[in-house]
Amino acid sequence: MKSGKRIIRTAALFCILAVSVFLSAGCAHRSPFTEEPYAVSVGGEKEFILTIDMDRAGVLTDSLLLLIPGGENTAELADKVSRLTLSAVLPEMQEDGTYTEMTPGFYGAAEGDISMPLINALLGFIEGWEKRPLDSSSAWSNLESGLNVSIPENGLALFSTFELEDAYEKTYVSREMYIPLDIAERLNNGIIGLYVEKPRYLFSILEDVIPYSLLVSIDSIWMTIDSFPSDDRPDSGAEAFEESEDDLYALYGVITTTQKSATTVISLTLKKKYLEKIRAMESKPENWMESILVDSSQKIIINNMEMKNEELVQLLQNLTQAMIQE
């Protein structure tokens, strides 16, 4: 009897897939956020914001999917998602190595060729997903992964490991700007954009770069990670450019501090670490001495700083570990 139900269920699922593919042929869905990036309304204190251009993620895709519970099993969805934005809510790592008591997790959105009726239909047939009402939309919960999902309209999928209503209201219904618009647009221009206020809460991620004693003097950090060097891409266009595990990336951004003395010490610390890295290289990047600049008494400019693929993957792994830290 159970076998018969399973066959019927599987057959129905394939019917839905076949019909949906036929109906959506030649009709690609787009993100509803065309005037301003979705990321402007994401974030808060103790939150680490990431926005990723999945079309350009290349070899980083697998590491990025690991940021989502069960993401390693949804690699086929990467072709449908053009941008992934999430805000990770993390415990604070203290000087003694212990964490403050809070439940880590995240919320955000996937944008791209996402069909509201198709995803809702599929989740209705996949074991482990439970449907529940959400304002004028529908939400789905997966008890095993702790992930909540809603497709309020074509082109957008909201997700959260917390109460989905909060993310739904904050980032979709009544959007309030948290990240300044000019910074959010810069974040969207890179392969990966990162933004955080009060980074002392993220010592577990940044401890290899900036000591805890200096993190407490940083007000905010925004950075973008892009291909390096951009001038070496083939003339045939960006679509012909394929990244490999040997690729280098370029880091750009701004670190804003709370006082002039902190700016001086942090910039010197970063320059020292970068110099150690440069000395170990066989060939030095062009204009490497201008990679860390002090723009004012409270701003440090990161300009075209070289970053290896394994360094970037390690950063993503540190974030993943921090999100599941108990």
Summary of the structure (lengths in Angstrom):
residues: 326
radius of gyration: 21.4
end to end distance: 42.3
largest distance: 73.7
contacts: 989
relative contact order: 0.13
helix: 40%
strand: 28%
